[in-house]
Amino acid sequence: MLKELYVRNYAVIEDLRLELQPGLNVLTGETGAGKSLIVGALSLLLGERATSDRVRTGADRALVEGVFDCSNAPDLIRLCEKQGIEVDEGWLILRREVLREGRNRAWVNGSAATAGLVRQLGEQLVDLHGQHEHQALLRSEAQRQILDAFAGATDAAERTALAHARLVGLRKQSADTRDEAAATRERADFLEFRAREIEAAGLTPNEDEAAVVEVRRLEHSEELIELSATLHSAVYGDDGALVEVLGDLSRKVDDLSRIDPTAVEIEELYEATRTNLQELGRRLADYRDAVEHDPGRLEALRERLDLIHRLKRKYGHSIEEVISAGRDARSE
């Protein structure tokens, strides 16, 4: 039973509190007095679709609150308890709020509630005649209850409902089991694909760093050969080569140390420089001859680096992390 209705900033209603008494309560008034507004506010409270045009001009929100005595409605109390809503001594307080920007919120005994739950409760709390969405005789559930009561089959209907609920639960459990099995198979296929993809790459730690160095060397092979050849020519070339110039200075260095014995360190430094220069020439020749110009090798390395980069984007920031991801996929 509705005991109290409070309406604020709904349509043209600024503030209204209506207390109802046991038995028949009649609201009278001429056309335009606002009777339909009270019914509209009650409909909103019971789950009717909320729109911002219900908010009173100048207000930022409309509020409707109802206090119901549900002590003689055990089915409704069970519904509330099933939703985790406590019903203290049979009292149920519904609250609906509509904001100017269009959003709306609902509460049942202080707990936030969905519009669906509010409508479900409203169907059992109030029968608004003339508003077809709330007429009990138009609801299939109410029709079944009347027929079951007339046939004396209420207990059988409850047992059937329980059996149906168990059947629905078993079907859901079966569907969940199938979904879990499918998800497990899908996960296993994914892990197998990941493991095979990484294993097929045959990665070794830090190989990308070495490949980058080799690619750079192959990309500039002609330039490296030219530079090393030029340097070798400067050391061992024809007239004016560094080795030849140092050779011409040999007698002068000998004379210097012969005249001044303290210049022996200069002579030693000269000999070391001459030896190092000869070694530099040999190293330059070896380097020049070792530089490869291999377009096929360069293309293969580029493809290898592209593969490594794709795997790193998918499985880790380094080759070590990619390899670890492959091991984890294989062991999971």
C-alpha positions in Angstrom: 0.0 0.0 0.0 1.2 3.5 -0.9 1.5 5.4 2.4 3.2 8.7 1.3 4.1 10.4 -2.0 6.5 13.3 -2.2 7.0 15.3 -5.4 9.4 18.2 -6.0 10.0 20.2 -9.2 7.9 17.8 -11.4 6.2 19.6 -14.3 4.4 22.6 -12.6 4.5 21.0 -9.1 7.1 22.8 -7.0 6.7 20.8 -3.7 4.0 18.4 -2.8 3.7 15.8 0.0 0.6 13.5 -0.1 -0.1 11.3 2.9 -2.6 8.5 2.2 -4.7 6.7 4.8 -5.9 3.0 5.0 -8.9 2.3 2.8 -10.2 4.4 -0.1 -8.5 7.8 -0.8 -10.1 10.1 -3.3 -8.5 13.0 -5.1 -11.0 15.4 -6.6 -10.8 18.6 -8.5 -11.8 20.3 -11.7 -10.0 19.8 -14.9 -6.5 21.3 -14.8 -6.2 21.0 -11.0 -3.2 18.7 -11.3 -4.7 15.3 -10.6 -3.1 13.8 -13.7 0.3 15.3 -12.7 0.2 13.3 -9.5 -0.6 10.1 -11.4 2.2 11.0 -13.8 4.7 11.5 -11.0 3.6 8.1 -9.5 4.1 6.5 -13.0 7.6 8.0 -13.1 8.4 6.6 -9.7 7.3 3.1 -10.8 9.7 3.0 -13.7 8.1 4.9 -16.6 10.6 6.3 -19.1 12.1 9.6 -17.7 12.6 12.6 -19.9 14.1 16.0 -19.1 10.8 17.8 -20.0 9.4 16.5 -16.7 11.7 18.9 -14.8 10.0 22.1 -13.6 11.1 25.2 -15.4 13.9 26.9 -13.4 14.9 23.7 -11.6 17.9 21.5 -12.3 16.2 18.2 -11.3 12.8 16.6 -10.5 12.3 14.2 -7.6 9.6 11.7 -6.8 9.6 9.6 -3.6 7.1 7.0 -2.4 6.8 5.1 0.8 5.1 1.7 0.6 3.9 -0.8 3.2 4.8 -4.2 1.8 4.3 -6.2 4.9 1.5 -8.2 3.2 3.4 -8.7 0.0 5.9 -11.6 0.6 6.6 -12.1 -3.1 7.7 -8.5 -3.4 9.8 -8.8 -0.3 11.5 -11.9 -1.6 12.2 -10.1 -4.9 13.9 -7.3 -3.0 16.0 -9.6 -0.9 17.0 -11.5 -4.0 18.4 -8.2 -5.3 20.3 -7.6 -2.1 17.8 -4.9 -0.8 16.8 -5.1 2.8 13.2 -4.5 3.6 12.9 -3.4 7.2 9.6 -4.3 8.8 7.9 -4.4 5.4 8.7 -0.7 4.5 9.8 0.0 0.9 11.0 3.5 -0.2 11.3 4.2 -3.9 13.1 7.3 -5.1 13.5 8.6 -8.6 15.4 11.6 -9.8 15.5 13.2 -13.3 18.2 15.7 -14.1 17.8 18.6 -16.5 20.4 17.2 -18.9 18.4 14.0 -19.3 20.1 11.6 -17.0 18.0 9.9 -14.3 18.7 7.8 -11.2 16.7 5.5 -9.0 17.0 4.1 -5.5 15.2 1.4 -3.5 15.6 1.7 0.3 18.7 3.8 -0.3 20.4 1.4 -2.7 20.9 2.4 -6.3 18.6 0.4 -8.6 18.2 -0.1 -12.3 15.2 1.1 -14.2 14.3 -2.6 -14.9 14.1 -3.4 -11.2 12.1 -0.3 -10.5 9.5 -1.3 -13.2 9.4 -4.9 -11.8 8.7 -3.6 -8.3 6.2 -1.1 -9.6 4.2 -3.7 -11.4 3.6 -5.4 -8.0 3.2 -2.3 -6.0 0.6 -0.3 -7.9 -2.1 -1.0 -10.5 -2.8 2.3 -12.4 -6.0 1.8 -14.3 -6.1 3.6 -17.5 -2.3 3.3 -17.9 -2.1 0.1 -19.9 1.5 -0.7 -19.0 0.4 -1.1 -15.3 -3.0 -2.8 -15.7 -2.6 -6.1 -13.9 -5.0 -8.1 -16.0 -3.0 -7.2 -19.1 0.1 -8.8 -17.7 0.6 -12.5 -18.6 2.1 -13.2 -15.1 -1.0 -11.8 -13.4 -3.3 -13.9 -15.7 -1.4 -17.1 -14.8 -1.7 -16.3 -11.1 -5.5 -15.9 -11.4 -5.9 -19.1 -13.4 -3.7 -21.1 -11.0 -5.6 -19.8 -8.0 -9.0 -20.6 -9.7 -7.8 -24.2 -10.5 -6.3 -24.7 -7.1 -2.9 -25.3 -8.7 -0.9 -22.6 -6.9 1.4 -25.2 -5.2 1.9 -27.0 -8.4 2.7 -23.7 -10.2 5.3 -22.9 -7.5 6.9 -26.4 -7.9 6.9 -26.0 -11.7 8.5 -22.5 -11.3 11.2 -24.0 -9.1 11.8 -26.9 -11.5 11.9 -24.4 -14.4 14.4 -22.3 -12.5 16.6 -25.3 -11.9 16.4 -26.2 -15.6 17.3 -22.7 -16.6 20.2 -22.9 -14.2 21.4 -26.2 -15.5 21.2 -25.0 -19.1 23.2 -21.9 -18.2 25.7 -24.1 -16.4 26.0 -26.3 -19.4 26.4 -23.3 -21.7 29.0 -21.8 -19.4 30.9 -25.1 -19.4 30.8 -25.2 -23.2 32.0 -21.6 -23.4 34.8 -22.3 -21.0 35.9 -25.3 -23.0 35.8 -23.3 -26.2 37.8 -20.5 -24.5 40.3 -23.0 -23.3 40.7 -24.5 -26.8 41.0 -21.1 -28.3 43.7 -20.2 -25.7 45.6 -23.4 -26.3 45.5 -22.8 -30.1 46.8 -19.2 -29.5 49.6 -20.4 -27.3 50.6 -23.1 -29.7 50.7 -20.6 -32.5 52.8 -18.2 -30.5 55.2 -20.9 -29.4 55.6 -22.2 -33.0 56.1 -18.8 -34.4 58.8 -17.9 -32.0 60.5 -21.3 -32.1 60.5 -21.2 -36.0 62.4 -17.9 -35.9 65.4 -19.6 -34.1 66.4 -16.4 -32.3 69.6 -16.0 -30.4 70.2 -13.3 -27.8 71.6 -10.0 -29.2 71.6 -11.2 -32.8 69.7 -8.1 -33.8 72.5 -5.8 -32.6 75.1 -7.8 -34.6 72.9 -7.8 -37.6 72.4 -4.0 -37.5 76.2 -3.5 -37.5 76.7 -5.9 -40.4 73.8 -4.3 -42.4 75.5 -0.9 -42.0 78.8 -2.3 -43.2 77.2 -4.0 -46.2 75.2 -0.9 -47.1 78.5 1.2 -47.2 80.8 -1.5 -48.5 81.9 0.4 -51.6 82.7 3.5 -49.5 84.6 1.4 -46.9 86.7 -0.2 -49.6 87.5 3.2 -51.2 88.4 4.8 -47.8 90.7 1.9 -46.7 92.4 1.8 -50.1 93.0 5.6 -50.0 94.5 5.3 -46.5 96.7 2.3 -47.5 97.9 4.2 -50.5 98.9 7.1 -48.3 100.9 4.7 -46.1 102.5 2.5 -48.8 101.8 4.3 -52.0 104.2 5.8 -54.5 106.1 9.0 -54.1 105.4 10.8 -50.8 104.0 7.7 -49.0 104.4 7.9 -45.2 106.5 4.8 -45.0 108.9 6.2 -47.6 109.1 9.5 -45.8 109.9 7.9 -42.5 112.5 5.7 -44.3 114.3 8.8 -45.6 114.4 10.2 -42.1 116.2 7.1 -40.7 119.8 8.4 -41.3 119.0 11.8 -39.8 117.6 10.2 -36.7 120.7 8.0 -36.4 123.0 11.1 -36.7 120.9 12.9 -34.1 121.3 10.1 -31.5 125.0 9.6 -32.5 125.8 13.3 -31.8 123.6 13.6 -28.7 123.2 10.4 -26.7 120.4 12.0 -24.8 118.3 11.9 -28.0 118.0 8.1 -27.8 114.4 8.4 -26.7 113.6 10.2 -29.9 115.3 7.4 -31.9 113.2 4.8 -30.0 110.0 6.8 -30.6 110.9 7.0 -34.3 111.4 3.3 -34.5 108.1 2.6 -32.8 106.3 5.1 -35.1 107.9 3.4 -38.2 106.8 -0.1 -36.9 103.3 1.1 -36.1 103.0 2.7 -39.5 104.0 -0.5 -41.2 101.4 -2.4 -39.1 98.8 0.2 -40.0 99.5 -0.4 -43.6 99.1 -4.2 -43.2 95.9 -3.7 -41.2 94.4 -1.4 -43.9 95.2 -3.9 -46.6 93.6 -6.7 -44.7 90.5 -4.6 -43.9 90.2 -3.6 -47.5 90.4 -7.2 -48.7 87.9 -8.4 -46.0 85.1 -5.9 -46.8 82.3 -7.7 -48.6 80.0 -6.4 -51.3 77.1 -8.9 -51.1 73.6 -7.6 -52.0 72.1 -11.1 -51.4 73.5 -11.2 -47.8 72.3 -7.6 -47.3 68.7 -8.4 -48.3 68.7 -11.6 -46.1 69.8 -9.6 -43.1 67.2 -6.9 -43.7 64.5 -9.6 -43.8 65.8 -11.1 -40.7 65.7 -7.8 -38.8 62.2 -7.2 -40.1 61.1 -10.6 -38.6 62.8 -9.8 -35.3 61.2 -6.4 -35.1 57.7 -7.9 -35.8 58.2 -10.5 -33.1 59.4 -7.8 -30.6 56.3 -5.7 -31.3 54.1 -8.7 -30.6 55.9 -10.4 -27.7 58.5 -8.2 -26.0 60.9 -5.3 -26.2 64.0 -7.5 -26.6 65.0 -10.8 -28.1 65.4 -12.2 -24.6 61.7 -11.3 -23.8 60.5 -12.8 -27.1 62.3 -16.1 -26.3 60.9 -16.0 -22.8 57.4 -15.5 -24.2 57.8 -18.6 -26.4 58.9 -20.7 -23.4 56.0 -19.4 -21.3 53.5 -20.3 -24.1 54.9 -23.8 -24.4 54.7 -24.4 -20.7 51.3 -22.8 -19.9 
